[in-house]
Amino acid sequence: MYKHFQNLINTKGEVSDKRQINFIAEYAFKIAVGYLKLSYVRVQRLIGGYDMSYEDIAIDSIAPLFVKNKDDMHYVLVGSYINWKPKIRDNDDALFFLNKVVAARVEQHITLLFREADPVFGKILDSVNYLIEKKKFKKVDYLGHLYIVEKNCAGIDGVAIDPIDFECLPLSLFYNNKQTAIKNILKYIRTHSDYFPAIPLNSFVGKLKHLSFLDENNGNEKDYFFNRIEIEECVDRALEATLKKLRRTYLASKKISSRECKLFEKVLNDIAYDLKCSGMQRRIYFYFVNQLPFLTNKEFKTKYKNIIEYLYKQMRKSIAAGLKN
């Protein structure tokens, strides 16, 4: 790997160096796929909202690394290689660099997809990220997951808590005032388990979202990371706007029948409910199967796929815009 990067430093990715960059790109792709498989639970949730595979997400994640920088005409990845500190001196250093850069790109892309697929999740994630910065915590990567740790932590030295055991932590830790929640959870992990004190970021955000929408939690709004009622109203407004678009754009123009319109309405209502609660856990196709048990995937793609993907995208955009106001 080292020699391939070194060969590209002075040539700035000319045609004769395609073999060098192709080798690096293929290796980066394998790293990205491996990272995504380590993040199986998170990625499966994303695949539920997108018709994508591990390979699709991996390619989209690393693609920005293989475009030319307008200033010096190096590939972006090669420019990062040149500026990496400490200086890369051998093959082990080059592999370490590539793993770090690819993992960072995949993590950024996963977060982007989460924001697009689940605007409510994105809203809570913004609040948590703000709190991490404000309260002087930081995020570190560990085996394909982002964890929240103390600011002075050099890295996770030991075994970090897995998402399953994290789900079993006392609920009272999550109902605490948001100003102290992260600190209290880290303290609990340190003193009541053998795990290294670190909080899986996306599991934490998902837990906050799930608990905050439980009916029995009414009355504790002041301690949440967001205003539950405000978000529910925002999703409901986006749903109503999307249903109006469905009727105006497709039913009124006779592109779909009244029966099909009712089918889309039921599917959109189910999707909106999941967005407010746990987030989409399945592919859009299965929302239709819930209404039409004998619908084949081929029939779905022919009759419903383009319309529902457009409407779903419009609903997500409407939710995201509403949450920013």
Kinemage of the C-alpha trace (Angstrom):
@kinemage 1
@onewidth
@group {chain A} dominant
@subgroup {mainchain}
@vectorlist {calphas} color= white
{ca met a 1} P 0.000 0.000 0.000
{ca tyr a 2} L 2.834 2.388 0.896
{ca lys a 3} L 4.429 2.148 -2.555
{ca his a 4} L 1.114 2.858 -4.302
{ca phe a 5} L 0.610 6.059 -2.329
{ca gln a 6} L 4.225 7.126 -2.831
{ca asn a 7} L 3.932 6.630 -6.589
{ca leu a 8} L 0.933 9.001 -6.661
{ca ile a 9} L 2.421 11.844 -4.627
{ca asn a 10} L 4.313 13.494 -7.470
{ca thr a 11} L 2.235 12.394 -10.440
{ca lys a 12} L -1.086 13.841 -9.243
{ca gly a 13} L -3.215 10.950 -10.510
{ca glu a 14} L -2.459 11.069 -14.217
{ca val a 15} L -3.778 8.416 -16.602
{ca ser a 16} L -0.635 6.298 -16.225
{ca asp a 17} L -1.341 6.003 -12.505
{ca lys a 18} L -4.833 4.547 -12.810
{ca arg a 19} L -3.493 1.174 -11.733
{ca gln a 20} L -2.180 2.679 -8.491
{ca ile a 21} L -5.397 4.472 -7.557
{ca asn a 22} L -7.551 1.509 -8.601
{ca phe a 23} L -5.607 -0.756 -6.260
{ca ile a 24} L -6.091 1.684 -3.366
{ca ala a 25} L -9.783 2.148 -4.223
{ca glu a 26} L -10.416 -1.610 -4.225
{ca tyr a 27} L -8.690 -1.957 -0.857
{ca ala a 28} L -10.624 1.019 0.557
{ca phe a 29} L -13.862 -0.554 -0.668
{ca lys a 30} L -13.098 -3.794 1.199
{ca ile a 31} L -12.337 -1.814 4.371
{ca ala a 32} L -15.613 0.100 4.008
{ca val a 33} L -17.684 -3.065 3.557
{ca gly a 34} L -15.984 -4.634 6.575
{ca tyr a 35} L -16.684 -1.551 8.682
{ca leu a 36} L -20.339 -1.582 7.651
{ca lys a 37} L -20.692 -5.242 8.605
{ca leu a 38} L -19.289 -4.442 12.045
{ca ser a 39} L -22.103 -1.894 12.246
{ca tyr a 40} L -24.698 -4.516 11.284
{ca val a 41} L -27.534 -3.311 13.536
{ca arg a 42} L -27.279 0.304 12.438
{ca val a 43} L -26.866 -0.510 8.763
{ca gln a 44} L -29.840 -2.876 8.740
{ca arg a 45} L -32.006 -0.004 9.961
{ca leu a 46} L -30.763 2.113 7.061
{ca ile a 47} L -31.339 -0.630 4.510
{ca gly a 48} L -34.908 -0.666 5.821
{ca gly a 49} L -35.422 2.828 4.441
{ca tyr a 50} L -33.313 2.519 1.296
{ca asp a 51} L -33.097 -0.136 -1.398
{ca met a 52} L -29.328 -0.455 -0.877
{ca ser a 53} L -26.737 -3.101 -0.026
{ca tyr a 54} L -23.535 -2.955 2.027
{ca glu a 55} L -21.648 -2.529 -1.219
{ca asp a 56} L -23.827 0.391 -2.349
{ca ile a 57} L -23.296 2.240 0.923
{ca ala a 58} L -19.558 1.484 0.862
{ca ile a 59} L -19.151 2.928 -2.641
{ca asp a 60} L -21.121 6.074 -1.797
{ca ser a 61} L -19.084 6.483 1.405
{ca ile a 62} L -15.614 6.402 -0.144
{ca ala a 63} L -16.402 8.051 -3.503
{ca pro a 64} L -15.492 11.587 -2.259
{ca leu a 65} L -11.968 10.333 -1.493
{ca phe a 66} L -11.327 9.624 -5.157
{ca val a 67} L -12.132 12.971 -6.752
{ca lys a 68} L -9.526 15.533 -7.738
{ca asn a 69} L -8.686 18.480 -5.523
{ca lys a 70} L -9.033 21.606 -7.700
{ca asp a 71} L -6.027 23.330 -6.100
{ca asp a 72} L -3.290 20.750 -6.602
{ca met a 73} L -5.058 18.106 -8.770
{ca his a 74} L -4.213 15.355 -6.302
{ca tyr a 75} L -6.934 12.908 -5.400
{ca val a 76} L -8.486 13.970 -2.092
{ca leu a 77} L -7.226 10.767 -0.450
{ca val a 78} L -3.669 11.376 -1.673
{ca gly a 79} L -3.793 14.948 -0.355
{ca ser a 80} L -4.843 13.605 3.049
{ca tyr a 81} L -1.999 11.089 2.877
{ca ile a 82} L 0.541 13.848 2.260
{ca asn a 83} L -0.744 15.940 5.180
{ca trp a 84} L -1.183 13.048 7.640
{ca lys a 85} L 0.549 13.429 11.008
{ca pro a 86} L 2.769 11.751 12.014
{ca lys a 87} L 4.383 11.280 8.633
{ca ile a 88} L 3.724 7.924 6.965
{ca arg a 89} L 6.976 5.973 6.657
{ca asp a 90} L 6.097 2.364 5.837
{ca asn a 91} L 3.352 -0.035 4.785
{ca asp a 92} L 1.925 -0.428 8.295
{ca asp a 93} L 1.581 3.354 8.579
{ca ala a 94} L -0.125 3.501 5.176
{ca leu a 95} L -2.623 0.783 6.101
{ca phe a 96} L -3.367 2.463 9.420
{ca phe a 97} L -3.974 5.763 7.614
{ca leu a 98} L -6.267 4.183 5.034
{ca asn a 99} L -8.317 2.355 7.677
{ca lys a 100} L -8.765 5.540 9.695
{ca val a 101} L -9.760 7.707 6.734
{ca val a 102} L -12.166 5.141 5.287
{ca ala a 103} L -13.774 4.490 8.694
{ca ala a 104} L -14.288 8.225 9.166
{ca arg a 105} L -15.871 8.561 5.711
{ca val a 106} L -18.203 5.596 6.294
{ca glu a 107} L -19.242 6.984 9.670
{ca gln a 108} L -20.002 10.380 8.120
{ca his a 109} L -22.071 8.741 5.391
{ca ile a 110} L -23.981 6.551 7.857
{ca thr a 111} L -24.859 9.649 9.874
{ca leu a 112} L -26.007 11.431 6.703
{ca leu a 113} L -28.239 8.491 5.762
{ca phe a 114} L -29.658 8.360 9.288
{ca arg a 115} L -30.543 12.040 9.076
{ca glu a 116} L -32.243 11.521 5.728
{ca ala a 117} L -34.067 8.323 6.700
{ca asp a 118} L -35.119 9.513 10.160
{ca pro a 119} L -35.249 13.313 10.655
{ca val a 120} L -36.362 12.868 14.284
{ca phe a 121} L -33.252 10.796 14.996
{ca gly a 122} L -31.204 13.567 13.365
{ca lys a 123} L -32.817 16.194 15.585
{ca ile a 124} L -31.918 14.277 18.755
{ca leu a 125} L -28.429 13.542 17.425
{ca asp a 126} L -27.851 17.278 16.961
{ca ser a 127} L -28.858 17.878 20.587
{ca val a 128} L -26.559 15.127 21.833
{ca asn a 129} L -23.630 16.366 19.723
{ca tyr a 130} L -24.149 19.870 21.100
{ca leu a 131} L -24.123 18.507 24.638
{ca ile a 132} L -20.970 16.447 23.967
{ca glu a 133} L -19.185 19.614 22.888
{ca lys a 134} L -20.646 21.825 25.617
{ca lys a 135} L -19.910 19.419 28.465
{ca lys a 136} L -16.421 18.597 27.188
{ca phe a 137} L -16.889 14.978 26.124
{ca lys a 138} L -15.700 13.585 22.788
{ca lys a 139} L -16.449 10.821 20.268
{ca val a 140} L -14.094 7.959 19.397
{ca asp a 141} L -14.361 5.039 16.985
{ca tyr a 142} L -14.287 1.496 18.361
{ca leu a 143} L -14.889 -1.562 16.160
{ca gly a 144} L -17.226 0.167 13.770
{ca his a 145} L -19.170 2.213 16.309
{ca leu a 146} L -18.887 5.784 17.588
{ca tyr a 147} L -18.681 6.044 21.382
{ca ile a 148} L -18.948 9.000 23.760
{ca val a 149} L -16.051 9.169 26.221
{ca glu a 150} L -14.483 11.642 28.621
{ca lys a 151} L -12.602 14.502 26.946
{ca asn a 152} L -9.216 13.372 28.273
{ca cys a 153} L -9.689 9.769 27.107
{ca ala a 154} L -6.946 8.714 24.659
{ca gly a 155} L -9.046 5.832 23.347
{ca ile a 156} L -11.042 2.829 24.489
{ca asp a 157} L -8.643 0.611 26.442
{ca gly a 158} L -10.574 -2.585 27.059
{ca val a 159} L -14.025 -3.812 26.043
{ca ala a 160} L -16.773 -1.280 25.335
{ca ile a 161} L -20.391 -2.034 26.179
{ca asp a 162} L -22.344 -3.623 23.328
{ca pro a 163} L -25.771 -2.324 22.218
{ca ile a 164} L -27.602 -5.260 23.830
{ca asp a 165} L -26.156 -4.688 27.317
{ca phe a 166} L -26.533 -0.947 26.845
{ca glu a 167} L -30.288 -1.497 26.412
{ca cys a 168} L -30.348 -3.141 29.854
{ca leu a 169} L -28.975 -0.137 31.756
{ca pro a 170} L -31.382 1.314 34.375
{ca leu a 171} L -33.979 3.561 32.751
{ca ser a 172} L -33.486 6.160 35.485
{ca leu a 173} L -30.104 7.008 33.942
{ca phe a 174} L -31.849 8.193 30.780
{ca tyr a 175} L -34.583 10.127 32.582
{ca asn a 176} L -32.080 12.287 34.416
{ca asn a 177} L -31.684 15.888 33.461
{ca lys a 178} L -30.018 15.981 30.049
{ca gln a 179} L -27.232 18.168 31.420
{ca thr a 180} L -25.964 15.254 33.541
{ca ala a 181} L -27.199 12.167 31.661
{ca ile a 182} L -23.961 11.401 29.785
{ca lys a 183} L -21.837 11.911 32.904
{ca asn a 184} L -24.088 9.681 35.004
{ca ile a 185} L -24.193 6.882 32.437
{ca leu a 186} L -20.397 6.881 32.088
{ca lys a 187} L -20.075 6.779 35.871
{ca tyr a 188} L -22.538 3.888 36.108
{ca ile a 189} L -20.689 1.844 33.457
{ca arg a 190} L -17.393 2.501 35.239
{ca thr a 191} L -18.634 1.501 38.710
{ca his a 192} L -21.244 -1.179 37.956
{ca ser a 193} L -19.724 -3.176 35.094
{ca asp a 194} L -16.476 -4.507 33.684
{ca tyr a 195} L -16.872 -2.411 30.532
{ca phe a 196} L -14.727 0.560 29.639
{ca pro a 197} L -16.689 3.770 30.381
{ca ala a 198} L -17.994 4.638 26.908
{ca ile a 199} L -21.493 5.209 25.493
{ca pro a 200} L -22.430 3.939 22.000
{ca leu a 201} L -23.603 7.152 20.336
{ca asn a 202} L -26.323 5.904 18.008
{ca ser a 203} L -27.669 3.418 20.574
{ca phe a 204} L -27.875 6.294 23.052
{ca val a 205} L -29.768 8.498 20.605
{ca gly a 206} L -32.100 5.644 19.671
{ca lys a 207} L -32.786 4.907 23.336
{ca leu a 208} L -33.608 8.541 24.067
{ca lys a 209} L -35.999 8.644 21.155
{ca his a 210} L -37.733 5.404 22.091
{ca leu a 211} L -38.127 6.206 25.795
{ca ser a 212} L -39.262 9.743 25.186
{ca phe a 213} L -42.209 8.557 23.088
{ca leu a 214} L -43.510 6.050 25.629
{ca asp a 215} L -46.917 7.109 26.921
{ca glu a 216} L -46.027 6.520 30.568
{ca asn a 217} L -43.299 9.162 30.366
{ca asn a 218} L -45.739 12.061 30.045
{ca gly a 219} L -44.961 14.867 32.415
{ca asn a 220} L -41.164 14.637 32.130
{ca glu a 221} L -40.827 16.765 29.010
{ca lys a 222} L -38.425 19.156 30.695
{ca asp a 223} L -35.831 16.383 31.013
{ca tyr a 224} L -35.931 15.207 27.410
{ca phe a 225} L -33.370 16.016 24.750
{ca phe a 226} L -36.208 17.395 22.626
{ca asn a 227} L -39.848 18.413 22.853
{ca arg a 228} L -41.887 15.284 22.180
{ca ile a 229} L -45.164 17.038 21.426
{ca glu a 230} L -43.462 19.470 19.063
{ca ile a 231} L -41.936 16.602 17.083
{ca glu a 232} L -45.172 14.619 16.957
{ca glu a 233} L -46.960 17.667 15.605
{ca cys a 234} L -44.194 18.232 13.050
{ca val a 235} L -44.457 14.648 11.758
{ca asp a 236} L -48.251 14.893 11.643
{ca arg a 237} L -48.060 18.126 9.623
{ca ala a 238} L -45.587 16.540 7.213
{ca leu a 239} L -47.828 13.497 6.844
{ca glu a 240} L -50.887 15.632 6.097
{ca ala a 241} L -48.942 17.660 3.514
{ca thr a 242} L -47.750 14.432 1.884
{ca leu a 243} L -51.270 12.993 1.781
{ca lys a 244} L -52.491 16.181 0.097
{ca lys a 245} L -49.711 15.844 -2.477
{ca leu a 246} L -50.724 12.223 -3.046
{ca arg a 247} L -54.347 13.160 -3.733
{ca arg a 248} L -53.566 16.260 -5.776
{ca thr a 249} L -50.708 14.858 -7.878
{ca tyr a 250} L -51.790 11.258 -8.379
{ca leu a 251} L -55.452 10.738 -7.536
{ca ala a 252} L -56.863 13.911 -9.117
{ca ser a 253} L -54.909 13.277 -12.317
{ca lys a 254} L -56.138 9.657 -12.350
{ca lys a 255} L -52.607 8.261 -12.192
{ca ile a 256} L -53.859 6.016 -9.398
{ca ser a 257} L -57.308 4.728 -8.467
{ca ser a 258} L -59.250 5.504 -5.279
{ca arg a 259} L -58.385 2.020 -3.997
{ca glu a 260} L -54.682 2.591 -4.653
{ca cys a 261} L -54.881 6.009 -3.020
{ca lys a 262} L -56.245 4.421 0.165
{ca leu a 263} L -53.386 1.904 0.035
{ca phe a 264} L -50.782 4.682 -0.168
{ca glu a 265} L -52.510 6.533 2.681
{ca lys a 266} L -52.279 3.488 4.948
{ca val a 267} L -48.616 2.936 4.065
{ca leu a 268} L -47.710 6.587 4.674
{ca asn a 269} L -49.532 6.551 8.017
{ca asp a 270} L -47.588 3.437 9.056
{ca ile a 271} L -44.287 5.013 7.993
{ca ala a 272} L -45.078 8.230 9.886
{ca tyr a 273} L -45.894 6.222 13.006
{ca asp a 274} L -42.547 4.413 12.818
{ca leu a 275} L -40.672 7.677 12.241
{ca lys a 276} L -42.200 9.083 15.413
{ca cys a 277} L -41.395 5.985 17.455
{ca ser a 278} L -38.639 3.522 16.626
{ca gly a 279} L -37.708 4.681 13.131
{ca met a 280} L -38.155 2.598 9.987
{ca gln a 281} L -37.135 -0.978 10.714
{ca arg a 282} L -38.041 -2.516 7.340
{ca arg a 283} L -37.926 -1.864 3.619
{ca ile a 284} L -40.781 0.141 2.140
{ca tyr a 285} L -41.876 -2.956 0.220
{ca phe a 286} L -42.896 -4.646 3.483
{ca tyr a 287} L -45.196 -1.768 4.408
{ca phe a 288} L -47.152 -2.673 1.284
{ca val a 289} L -47.014 -6.396 2.062
{ca asn a 290} L -48.602 -5.578 5.416
{ca gln a 291} L -51.604 -4.295 3.447
{ca leu a 292} L -51.360 -6.684 0.483
{ca pro a 293} L -49.939 -9.999 1.783
{ca phe a 294} L -49.608 -11.573 -1.667
{ca leu a 295} L -47.859 -8.612 -3.332
{ca thr a 296} L -44.626 -9.705 -5.014
{ca asn a 297} L -41.513 -7.569 -5.052
{ca lys a 298} L -41.767 -7.358 -8.858
{ca glu a 299} L -45.343 -6.037 -8.659
{ca phe a 300} L -44.285 -3.531 -6.005
{ca lys a 301} L -41.473 -2.184 -8.179
{ca thr a 302} L -43.759 -1.947 -11.221
{ca lys a 303} L -46.818 -0.349 -9.622
{ca tyr a 304} L -45.838 1.437 -6.402
{ca lys a 305} L -42.100 1.880 -5.888
{ca asn a 306} L -41.501 5.163 -7.740
{ca ile a 307} L -44.537 6.885 -6.270
{ca ile a 308} L -43.954 5.861 -2.645
{ca glu a 309} L -40.238 6.692 -2.781
{ca tyr a 310} L -41.066 10.167 -4.058
{ca leu a 311} L -43.745 10.721 -1.392
{ca tyr a 312} L -41.538 9.312 1.368
{ca lys a 313} L -38.723 11.625 0.335
{ca gln a 314} L -41.073 14.618 0.381
{ca met a 315} L -42.332 13.667 3.843
{ca arg a 316} L -38.789 13.364 5.224
{ca lys a 317} L -37.829 16.734 3.753
{ca ser a 318} L -40.930 18.328 5.260
{ca ile a 319} L -40.163 16.851 8.703
{ca ala a 320} L -36.526 17.972 8.547
{ca ala a 321} L -37.534 21.510 7.539
{ca gly a 322} L -40.114 21.663 10.332
{ca leu a 323} L -37.623 20.535 12.971
{ca lys a 324} L -35.219 23.327 12.006
{ca asn a 325} L -37.802 26.036 12.643
